[in-house]
């Protein structure tokens, strides 16, 4: 097993390094939890992981990852600290003698240690070091990739290239021993004397971490790094992240039941969730939160996370709020009893054309199949014969939800997917029930963001020649993770198996170049032209399979390749349109516009159908432009004209969302969904289906 992976880019941007202080004491309970947590995790990986693992290297990577939460950081530590932990530790290595902040491609010097080689060579605070010897930092993402490049034998010399006040400079630094300072090497297989076991390393890190850090916090950094070395999908979930990650898949959370938006430092209710606690006490769309439990929350720069932390809570607990409502002078007081709030994985369902139903699914949650069954029954009552299932942008979810959704479309007893791993024997997942869409034509829409469970469904539909896959090549995730709870309540998701489509395809793309390159591959498709030209899609001619009924050629190893390719549509967009989106101009303007004109709009358009037919966004687009200018987005007439259709459609869609509900957004915005328009044309024409009939 190769361990060559790096951390994710998003995390590296948060890490800074500099001089350290003694740490505080960790509670006995936390030490016990950590003591139990690490060996249990290592044992589980050794037992469950999809491939054989090198246990020593696994632990060494964990130790190496302990460095990555240190901020600020210096390679050197006080010799007294080192001796207190490792009385007999000796090393022949020295470094430059700087305290630095890692900036992704360079090291910003924050302090030069007195008596160091860097001081003698004239390096100063504020210098940006971009090369040491033959090494640069362009491909590095974490501290433990950087520090070995700075270390060498005592009194060895190295060329250092840096920038000062915009001018490139070069000097030679002697790695001079510094009085009262020592270096400890941890988690490095290349440097002699490295401490590579967790139990030996933790006491040292306990002392050198900043005093706001706890024992468990230190360990989390090590675990995250260790898992990144295994594969891009094994992951660690902290207690803080656990709720936010699990709620969408479980299909519910516990809170007050509002969809909100922050507008100019004020929390505005976009919509009270129907049947939820807030709607029951009379809170309305457009109401503004001023106080939550007697705490002023308006005008203080509150973020989304701050709103959630105040409104989420245990079922049955109460939260008291004071709201500002348009046209009412005094604040309105409400006491809301928190309750279970549903989260819907189905964004929209409607008749896209006569006889053609459309369903969009954003993830595969515990409630997805129930939601879709309800939608299909409604659509059938409206005359649906054929179905378009939109999985564009759907990153996956529960495997069994994917199996059960495919079961709705496949007749008889058929294999939807099978899994197999080193410690887990081959397991078949077959259809079992009579589905609601076993008759009629099926089209599944996919793109480069469709992953995991989306690929299971589209792979099964394609392999059984049940329907057509329309769009672009999917993400290519063919690994299965099993969640494992740890003693402190945190969770790891360990890759235990690979999954295979009915024809035997494993669609997992390679990850030998590391997690960062693995994730960047999706964006690289833009540069290679794959998103625009079908003949640019790469296929693995050594991994050929054939569909189960019509014996059509399909490929493994690189995702699900669509039967009908639809290029990424960049026409009709512009930089001006992108700026309006990125700066939240559409959402901010439409929220205020609907709140200011809600009664008038409801009187004129009492139903969505009347709105869809009669509302003309060009009548108010000048107001959108003025709002954008006030928010710092300068009007660009040329680029407005390029994207006028997209701007007007988006404006109308956002107003529909605020005036009616979120699903109506898609019924408007799908005028810009080229994949959907192609699918409708295919079903109305019928020729494309002759290949699989």
N, C-alpha and C positions, 0 to 999 in steps of 0.2 A: 504494500500500500504506500503510495507516495503522499507525502505531506508537504505540499508546495503552495498552499493557499494563503491569501491575505484577508485582512478585515474588509468590511464594507466601507465604501468611500464616505458615506454619511457620517460614520462614527469618527473617522480620522479628523474631520473638520472640527470636532469638539475637543480634541486632545491638545494640550499645551504642556510644556515641560520647563522646569526651573529648579531652584534650590529647595531642599526638603527640611521638614522639622520632625521632631518625635511625635509618634502617634498616641492616641488616647487609649485607655483600657477598653477592651471588648467584654461584653457581658458573658457570664458563664454559660448562659443558655445559647447565645449565638455561637460561642466557641464549640459547644457540644453539637449544635446543628451542622456547623461547618465540618467538624471532625467526622460526622456520619455521612455528610453529603458527598464529599469528594470520592471516598472509596466506593460508595454505592454507585455513583455515576460511572466511574472507571470500570467497575465490574459489569454494569449494564451494557456499556459500549462493547466491551470484550465479548459479552455473551450474545448481544443482539445485532451488532452492526452488519450491514449487508456484505461486507468483505472482511477478510482477516485483518487484524490491526496489530501493530507493533506496540505492545503495552508500554515499553520504556519510552518510545518516542511520543506516545500519547501523553504520558505524564510530563515529559520534557516540554511539550508544547503548552501544556497548562501552566507550567512554571514560567515559561517565557512570556505568556500572556499577562502575568501578574503585573508586569511593568506598565501596561498600556493605560492604566487609569491614573498614573502618577501625573500630577500637574500642580505646580511646575516641576521640572526635572533636571537633575544633574547626574552625570555618570559617577562623579566622585561623591563619597559620603565621608562624614567625620570618622576618623580611624577608631575612635572610642566606641562608636556605634557598632562598627564591624567587629571589633574585638569582643564586645559584650555578647555577641551572638556566635561568632566563629573565632574563638581564641587562637586557633592554630592556622587560620586561613592565610595563605600566601598566594600572590600572583605576580607574574613578571610583566603584566600588561599595564600600560598607561594610556591616557587620552589627551585631547587638546587642552582641556581645562576651561571649558565654557559651560555656562548655563544657557539653555536655548529653548526656543519655541519652534516646533516643527510646523512648517507652513505648506506642506504638501510637495514642494519641489526645492525647498531651501530651508536653512536653519537660521532663524533670527536670533542673534546673540542678545541675551538679556543681562548677562553678567559675565565678566572675565575673572576667573579665580586668580587671586594673588599668588605669584610665584609659579604660575603655569607657563607652559610653552606658548600658549596663545597670547599671554600678556607680553612675553619677551619678543614675540613676532609682530607686535603692534596691532593685533586684532582688538576692536573696540565694541562697546555696547552699541547695538543698532545695525551692525554689519549683517549682511545676508550671505551666508556661506552656501554656495551651490555646487561645489565639487571638492572632494578630499581625495587626493591621489587620483586614481583612475575611476573613482566612484562618484556618481551623482545621485540625486534623490528623486528623480522624476517618476520612477516606477515604484517608489516606496509609499506605503500607506500608514504604517504604524511605527512607533518608536523602536520596537524590537527588530525592525528591519534596518533602522538607521544606526543604532549605537555600535554594532560590530564594525561599521565602516570607519568609525572614529578611533578605534582601539588598535594598538600595535605594541610591539616590544618596547620596553623601557629604553628611552633615549633614541628611539628610531625617529627618522625625519620623514615628513610628508608634505607635499605641495597642497596648499589650500587656496582655492579661488573663491572670491567673494565680491560683493558689490557694496560700495560706500557712497552715499549721496548720489546714486545713479551712475557712478563710475566703476567699471570692472577693475579688480585688483588681484594680484597674486602674491603670496608669501610662502615661506617655508617654516613649518612649525616642528619643533622638537618635542616629542612626547616626554616631557620632563616629570620625574617624580615630584609630588607636591607634599611638603611637610604637613603632617596632620590629616592627610586625605588618603583614602583607599578606594579601590575598585573591587566590587564583587561581581563575578560573572554567574548568571543564572539562566538555565534553560537554553544553552547553546552547545550544540554537539561539536562545533568546529573549534571552540576555544578551550584550551586545557584548563582544568580546575573548575569547570562549570558545575554548579550545584543544580541537579536535575530532578530531585524528588520534592514533592509538594510539602511533606512534613519538615524537611530540612529548610526549605526556602521561606515558608510562611512566617516564622519568627522574625526574619530579616525584614520582610515587607511590612510586617506589623509595626516595626519601628520607623521605617523611612517614609511611610505614607503620611500625607498631611493629616492634622489632628481631627479633621471632620470626617475622616474615613473610618469605616468599621471593618472588622475581620471578614464578614460576609460580602461586603462591597469589593474588597480586594479579590476575593475568590471569584466573583462574577466575571471580572475581566479575564481571568485565566480561563474560565470555562468557555466564554465566548470565543476566545482565540483558538482554543483547542478544537472546538466543534467546527470552526471555519476551516481547519486543516483537513477535516474528513471529507466534506463535500459542501456545496453551496446551500443545501437545504436542511441539514442538521442544525438545530438552533436552540438557544437558551431563552427562556421567557421569565423575566423577573416578576415579582409580586405586583409591581406597579403596572407592568404591561399586560398581565394576565387577563384582567377584566376586559380591557379594550379589544384584545385579540379574540377572546372567546365569545363575546356577546354577539357579534354578527353571525357566527356559525351556529350558536345555540338558538338563534332566532328571537332573542329577547334580552332585555336588561331591566334593572329596577331603578325607576326614577320618577320624574314628575310628568313626563310625556309631552314635551314640546320640541319642535324643530326650531332652532334659533339661528340668528345671524348677528354678528357684531358689526354695528354701523357707527363709526365715529365714537368709539369707546363706549357704546351703549348696546346692551343685549336686547335685541328685538325679536319678538315671537314671529317667526315666518308662518308657522302653522301649529296649532295644538293638535296632537295626534288623536284622531277620532276614537272616542270611548275611553281616552286616557284620563288620568287624575286632573290635569289642568283644564281640559275641556269641561269636565264634570263640575268644577267650581266656577266656571264662567270666564276663564282667561280666553282672550280672542287674538286672532292674527293682528299684528300691528302693535300690541301692547309692549311696553318697554319695562324691563326690570330696573328698578331704582335701588331697592334694598332686598337682600336675601338674608333672612335671620338677623335683622337689624344691622347688617353690614352694608355700607354704601358700595355698590358695584358699578355705578354709572360714572363715566368720566375718569376712571382710574387706570385705564389701559389694560383692562382684563383680557385674557386670552381664552381660547376655546377650552383648554385644559382647566383653567380656573372656573369656568362656568360648570363644566362636568363635575368637578370635585365638590361643588357646592350643591348641585341639584341631584346627583346620583346618591343612592343610599339604600339602606335595608328596607325591605318591604314593610309597610305599616308605620314607618317613622314619618314625622311631619316636618315640613319646611314652611316657614312663614315668609311671604314676599309682599312687597309694595310695588305696584305697577303704575306707570303713567299711560293713560289712554287718551287718544286724540279727542278733543272736545269736552273733556272732563277736567275741571280745574284741580281738584284734590287728587292725591294719590289713592289708588284702590288697594285695599288690603285683602289678601287671600291666605288661607291655610290649606296647603296641599298635602295629602297623604300619599306618600310614595307607593307605587304599585308596579307590577310586572308590565313592561311595555314591549309590544312586539316590534321586531325589526324584520322588515320584509326584504327578501332576497330577489323578488321579482319587481323590476322597475316599472314595467308597463306591459299591458296586453290590450290589443284592439284589432279591429278588422283593417288590415292594410290595403285591401282591395276586395272587390266582390269574390267571395269564396276563399279568401286567403287570410288566415289569422297570423298575428305577429305576437311573439312573447319575448321579452328581454329579461335575462337573468344575470344578476351582478355577482353572485357567488353560489356555492352549493352548501346550503345550511340545512339544519335539521328540519326546517319547515318548507323547504323549496318545493318538494314534490307535491305536498298538500296545496301550496299556493298555485302551482301550475295546473294541477287537476281541476281546481276551481275555475281557473281562467279558461281552460280548454272546454269545460262544460258550458261556460258563458258564451264562448266564441262559437261553439257548435250551435247554440240556440240562435246566434246571429247569422248562421249560414256557412260557417267555416267548413271547407272540404280539405284544404291543404294548410300546412303549418310552416312558418318560418320561425326557427328558434335562434335568437340572437345571443351568442356567447362571446361577442367581441369585448375585449377588455376584462373578461371573467378569469380571474386568477386561480379559481378552483375552490376547494373546501373538502367536505366529507366524501370519502370514496363510496360509501354505501348510498349516498344521495345520488351520485353519478350513476351507479348501477340501477337504482330504482327509477331514475328518470329515463334511462335507456329502455328499461322494461316497459315503460308506457308506449314506446314506439316500435319495439321489436316483438313479433309474434312467436308463438311456440316456446320451446326451451332452447335458448341460445346463450353461448358464453359472451358476456359483455367485456370482461377483462380477466386476466389472471395475474397473480403476484408470485414471486419466488425470491428467496434470499438465502444467504449462507446458513442461517440458523432457522429459517422458516421454509418448509416444503411448499411445493407448488399448490396454490389454492385457486380454484375456479369460482368466479362469481357469475352465476347464470340468471337468466330471466325466470320468473316464477309465476307471474300473475297476468291476467288479461288486462292489457293497457288501453287507455283511452284514444291513442293515436296509432293503432296498429294498421289502420286503413288510411288512405290518402297519401299524398306526396309530402316529403319532408325536405326542407333545406335548412342546414345549420350554417350560420354566419360566424366566421372566426377571423382573428387577426394575430399579429405578432405578440399580443398581450394575453391571448387565450392560453391557459396553462392547466396542467394537472387534471382535475376532474373534467374540465372542458375538453381536454384532449381524449379522455376516456370515452366520453359520450360521442364526440365527433369521430373518433377512431372506430367505435362499434358500429355507428351508422354507416360509415364508409366501407368497413370490412364486410358487413352483411349486405352491401348493395341496397340498403334501405332508402337512401336519399343522397342528396348532393351536398358536398361541403363547398361553401362559397367564401372567398375572401383571400387571405394571405396565410403563409406558413405560420403555424402556431409556435409558441415559445419553446417547446421541447423539454418538458419536465416529465421524466418517467421514473422518478424515485418516490417511494412510499415512506412516510415518517410515522413512528409510533410515539405518542406522548407518554412520558414517564414522570411521575411526581417525585420530588425530592423531599427530604425530611423538613425543610423549612417552608414548604408550601410552593416553592418555585417549580417550574416544569422544564424538562428538556424534550425536544422532539428529535429522536434518533432515526436515521435512515436505516430501515431494516430490510427492505425488499425493493426490487424493481417491478414495475407493472408492464404487462404486455397486452396488446390489442388481440382480438380473436384470431387474426392471421399470424400471430407470433411476433409482431413488431414491438421492440422496445424503442420508444421515440425519444429517449434521453439523449441530449446532445453532450459532447465531450466536455469535461471540466479539468483536463490535465494542466491547463495554464492558470488555474486558480479561480477563486470565486469572483474577483473583480472582472477579469477578462470574460468569465462566463456570463455575467450580467450585462457587460458591455456589448456582447455579441448581438443582442437584440437591436441595439442602436447602430451597430455596424452595418446592418442590413440596408440602412439608408444610403451609406457611402458606397456599398457594392452595387446598388441599383436594384436589389431584390424586391424592394417595396414598390417598385414602379414597372419592372419588367419580369414577366414570367420566366423567360429563358435565363434569368440570373439566379434562380432558385437552385441551390446546390443539392444534389441527391447523392446518396451513398450506393453506388452500383454494386457494392459487395454485400449489401443488406437488402435484398429484394424479396418481397413477399407478394402474395396474390389474394385477392378478395375471395370470400367464401362461396359466393354464388356465381358471379360472372367472370371470375378468374382474371380480374383486372390487376395490373401491376401497381404495387404500392411499395413505399420504402420505409425502412426503419432508421433510427439513429438521429433524425433531424426534424422531429415534430410531425404534425399532420399536414401534408401538402394538399391544398384544396383541389377539388375536381374542376372548379371554375375559378380562375384567378381574377381578382379585382384589384387594380393598382391603387395605391394610396393617392387620394385626391387632394392635391394642393392648389388646384385652380380655384379661383374665387375667394382666396384668402390673401392676407397682406400683413405687413408688419404693424400697421395701424390696428387692424382687427385683433392681432395677437396681443398688442399692448392693452387694448380694452379688456381682453380676457384676463391677462396676467395681473392687472391692477384691480380686478374685481369691479370694474365699472358697470358691467351688465347687472350683476347681482345687487350692487349698492343702489343703482338708479331704480331698478324695477321694484325693489323692496319699498323704497320711499314713494315711488309713483303709485303703486297699488294701495299703500296705506293712506295716501292723500286722496285717492279717487275711488276707494273700494265701493261705496254705495252707488256712485254714478255708474261704475263699470258693471256692478251686479244688476242694476236696473236695465241697462242697455243689452247686456249679454247674460241672461238668466241661466243659460245652459252653455256647456263647452262647445257644442256643435254650432251655436249661433256665434260664439266668439271666434271659432276657427274659420268660419265662413266670412264674418263681417269685420273683424278687427284689422285695421291697416296700420302697421308699425311705422310706415313712412310719415304718418301724421305727427308722431312725437319724437322722431329720431333726432331732430335738432335739439330737443331737451336733453337727450342722451349725450350728444356731442358737447353741449355746454357743461353738463355734469362732469364729463371726462376732463374737460379743460380745467375746471376747478380742482380736480383731483390730480392734476399734473400731466395729463395725457393730451398733448397738443394735437389739434385737428390737422389731418393730412388729406387734402381733397383727392389727390391722385390715388392714394392707397385706399381711401374710402370707396372710391368708384370701383376699384378692383374687387373689393369684398362687400359691395353693397348688399347683395342677396344674403350672404352669410350674416351680416350685421343685422339686417331686418328680421331674418328668421330667428336668430338668437334672441333678439329683443322680444319678439312675439312669444317665443317659447318660455323665456324667463317670467314674463308677465302671467302667462297661463299657469305656470307652476305656483306663483304666489296667490293667484286669484282662485284657483281650483285645487289642484293637488299635484304632487311631484310627477305622477305618471303622465299627466297631460303635457309636461315638458317634452317628452319623447315623441308624442304624436305630432308635435310641431317641428322639432329639431330634426326628425328623421327625413324631412325633405332634403337634408344635406347628407344623408347616409347613402352613399353611392352603392355600398354592398347590398343594402336593402332594396334599392331600386333595381339593381341587376337581378336579384332573387325574384322580385315580382315579375319582371319581364320574362324570366325563365319559366316560371309557373304559368304565365299567361300564354307563352309561345309553345312550350312543351317539348321542343326538339331536344334540349339538353338531356332530358330524362330517357331518351331512346337508348342511350349508351348503357343504362343499367336495367333496362326492362327486357 
